[in-house]
Amino acid sequence: MTKAYLSVRAAAAFLGVSKSYLDHARVSGQPAIPFAKLGRRVVYDRADLEAFVDARKHISTSETLI
């Protein structure tokens, strides 16, 4: 199976967030979204993005993140 790597813009579209959100996350480390640098190019593994979303699933709006 071939890994699917997404550009920053494609990853932002996949997550439904802005490119600047991902740029800020890379600099601050919060939230921790795994990425790779290939030369100057930043890419995200689609499986890592899916895992990131899965880890933030909630049943109720009163739940807090651990």
PASEBA-1860 file (N, C-alpha, C; in nm, 3 decimals):
! residues 66
1> MTKAYLSV> 0.084/-0.118/0.000/0.000/0.000/0.000/0.089/0.124/0.000 ~ 0.058/0.219/-0.086/0.135/0.341/-0.097/0.084/0.444/0.003 ~ 0.175/0.508/0.072/0.137/0.613/0.166/0.088/0.735/0.088 ~ -0.009/0.804/0.145/-0.063/0.925/0.083/-0.012/1.046/0.160 ~ 0.073/1.125/0.097/0.125/1.246/0.159/0.054/1.366/0.100 ~ 0.018/1.459/0.188/-0.056/1.577/0.146/0.027/1.702/0.171 ~ 0.017/1.798/0.081/0.080/1.928/0.102/0.009/1.997/0.218 ~ 0.064/2.109/0.262/0.003/2.183/0.372/-0.137/2.228/0.333
9> RAAAAFLG> -0.153/2.280/0.212/-0.285/2.326/0.168/-0.384/2.210/0.159 ~ -0.339/2.097/0.106/-0.427/1.981/0.095/-0.463/1.925/0.233 ~ -0.367/1.925/0.324/-0.392/1.878/0.460/-0.492/1.970/0.531 ~ -0.478/2.100/0.511/-0.571/2.196/0.571/-0.712/2.173/0.516 ~ -0.723/2.152/0.386/-0.854/2.125/0.326/-0.912/1.994/0.379 ~ -0.828/1.893/0.393/-0.872/1.763/0.446/-0.929/1.778/0.587 ~ -0.862/1.857/0.671/-0.904/1.877/0.810/-1.014/1.982/0.824 ~ -1.031/2.065/0.721/-1.129/2.172/0.729/-1.081/2.289/0.813
17> VSKSYLDH> -0.950/2.312/0.812/-0.891/2.424/0.885/-0.810/2.509/0.788 ~ -0.764/2.623/0.833/-0.686/2.710/0.746/-0.540/2.663/0.739 ~ -0.472/2.705/0.634/-0.329/2.676/0.620/-0.253/2.738/0.736 ~ -0.293/2.859/0.777/-0.223/2.926/0.887/-0.239/2.851/1.018 ~ -0.349/2.779/1.037/-0.367/2.696/1.157/-0.257/2.589/1.161 ~ -0.233/2.522/1.047/-0.129/2.420/1.042/0.010/2.481/1.056 ~ 0.031/2.598/0.995/0.160/2.667/1.008/0.187/2.698/1.155 ~ 0.088/2.750/1.225/0.103/2.782/1.368/0.126/2.655/1.450
25> ARVSGQPA> 0.054/2.548/1.418/0.070/2.422/1.492/0.212/2.367/1.478 ~ 0.271/2.382/1.359/0.409/2.334/1.339/0.508/2.414/1.423 ~ 0.488/2.544/1.433/0.580/2.630/1.508/0.564/2.609/1.658 ~ 0.441/2.604/1.705/0.416/2.596/1.849/0.414/2.453/1.903 ~ 0.385/2.357/1.816/0.374/2.218/1.861/0.241/2.187/1.926 ~ 0.151/2.286/1.929/0.018/2.267/1.989/-0.088/2.307/1.890 ~ -0.176/2.222/1.846/-0.178/2.080/1.878/-0.068/2.007/1.801 ~ -0.027/1.895/1.854/0.082/1.818/1.793/0.028/1.738/1.675
33> IPFAKLGR> 0.057/1.786/1.555/0.017/1.717/1.433/0.146/1.675/1.363 ~ 0.171/1.544/1.351/0.295/1.498/1.288/0.308/1.546/1.143 ~ 0.429/1.586/1.106/0.458/1.627/0.968/0.598/1.585/0.932 ~ 0.630/1.591/0.804/0.765/1.559/0.757/0.813/1.673/0.669 ~ 0.945/1.696/0.672/1.005/1.795/0.583/1.086/1.721/0.478 ~ 1.058/1.752/0.354/1.131/1.696/0.241/1.198/1.814/0.172 ~ 1.321/1.841/0.213/1.385/1.964/0.168/1.312/2.081/0.233 ~ 1.261/2.173/0.153/1.182/2.284/0.205/1.034/2.250/0.215
41> RVVYDRAD> 0.995/2.144/0.152/0.854/2.107/0.143/0.807/2.037/0.271 ~ 0.692/2.079/0.321/0.630/2.016/0.438/0.515/1.930/0.387 ~ 0.508/1.807/0.436/0.401/1.717/0.397/0.343/1.649/0.520 ~ 0.219/1.608/0.506/0.148/1.536/0.613/0.106/1.401/0.560 ~ 0.121/1.299/0.643/0.075/1.164/0.611/-0.075/1.161/0.639 ~ -0.154/1.121/0.541/-0.300/1.119/0.559/-0.340/1.033/0.679 ~ -0.270/0.922/0.702/-0.301/0.836/0.817/-0.279/0.910/0.949 ~ -0.175/0.994/0.956/-0.150/1.074/1.077/-0.261/1.175/1.099
49> LEAFVDAR> -0.311/1.236/0.991/-0.420/1.332/1.003/-0.547/1.263/1.051 ~ -0.573/1.145/0.998/-0.691/1.069/1.041/-0.679/1.031/1.189 ~ -0.559/0.990/1.231/-0.536/0.955/1.372/-0.553/1.078/1.461 ~ -0.506/1.193/1.414/-0.521/1.318/1.488/-0.668/1.349/1.513 ~ -0.750/1.335/1.410/-0.894/1.359/1.423/-0.957/1.254/1.514 ~ -0.923/1.128/1.494/-0.980/1.020/1.576/-0.952/1.041/1.725 ~ -0.834/1.094/1.757/-0.796/1.115/1.898/-0.876/1.229/1.962 ~ -0.945/1.307/1.881/-1.020/1.422/1.932/-1.171/1.404/1.924
57> KHISTSET> -1.215/1.280/1.907/-1.359/1.253/1.901/-1.420/1.262/2.040 ~ -1.539/1.316/2.047/-1.611/1.334/2.173/-1.753/1.281/2.161 ~ -1.811/1.250/2.272/-1.951/1.208/2.280/-2.037/1.325/2.326 ~ -1.979/1.412/2.407/-2.053/1.524/2.465/-1.969/1.650/2.458 ~ -2.034/1.764/2.449/-1.961/1.892/2.449/-1.905/1.927/2.586 ~ -1.948/1.856/2.690/-1.897/1.884/2.825/-1.768/1.807/2.855 ~ -1.725/1.719/2.763/-1.599/1.646/2.782/-1.481/1.742/2.768 ~ -1.373/1.714/2.838/-1.251/1.791/2.824/-1.142/1.702/2.769
65> LI> -1.048/1.762/2.694/-0.935/1.687/2.644/-0.837/1.656/2.755 ~ -0.777/1.542/2.749/-0.678/1.503/2.849/-0.541/1.538/2.801
END
